[in-house]
Amino acid sequence: MEAHTAITRRVLVLCADAANSRMVEDATRSWMFETVVCSSLREAEVLLAEKNFALVFCEERFVDGTYADLLTVVGRSYKVAVVVMISDVNQDSVFREAMALGALGVVATPCSIQDARWMVIRATEHGSGNSRSTLNSRNTSAAASNGVPRPE
């Protein structure tokens, strides 16, 4: 188990959709984050127990669970700053539930590189204690311009 550092430069991506995984990998690697991809909750649990992650991107559902299950696992770990769910954000009930369970934000599927980069910025701010990052965030291609959400 590694020592906890102030800002961990590692992102976990829990996605079955190859396009979403590639987009998040491209966004995080371009900013010098190590990106680890897995496709099951069990794999994610093992990785979370072994390594520190600044951010976790996950889809709404995966082979052995849902984002709610992952948020429960993350809630038991001091090593993870935040979780971002990739979903059909037009479903307000899913968005509200994810935020209530502790997600930093929700981005639309298919995930865009701008949305992924915006969430990396927010996670970094969150990890450094910046209070502005506690605002709820939902990014969609129609609702965001260059990855920056418009005021609601």
C-alpha positions, 0 to 999 in steps of 0.5 A, a space after each residue: 500500500 502506498 503512502 497518501 500524497 497531497 495531490 495524487 496524479 492517478 485516475 481510475 476509469 471503471 467503464 465497459 464502453 471502450 469509447 468512454 474509456 479512451 476519451 477519459 484516458 486521452 483527457 487525463 494522460 494529456 495532463 500527465 495523470 496515470 490512468 488505470 482502466 478496469 471493467 468491474 466493481 471487484 477490480 475497482 475495489 482491489 485497485 482502490 485498496 492498493 493505490 491512491 486515486 485523485 479521481 474515479 470516472 465510472 459508468 452508471 452500470 457495469 457487470 457487477 454493480 452500479 455507480 451507487 455501489 462504487 460510491 459506497 466503496 469509495 466512501 469507505 476509502 480515504 484515498 479517493 477524492 471524488 467520483 464522476 459518473 458517465 451517464 445519460 444526464 438528461 435523467 434528473 433523478 439519476 443526476 440528483 441521486 448521484 450527487 446526493 450519494 457523493 459524486 462530484 459530477 455527472 457527464 454525458 455519454 459518450 464522454 467528451 474530452 472537454 467534459 473529462 478535462 473539466 472534471 479533472 480540473 474540478 477534482 484537482 481543486 476539490 483535492 486542494 480544498 478549494 471550496 468553489 469545487 463543491 458546486 454541483 456539476 452536470 456537463 452535456 455537449 448541449 449545455 457546455 461550451 469548451 468544457 465549461 458548464 453554463 450557469 443554470 
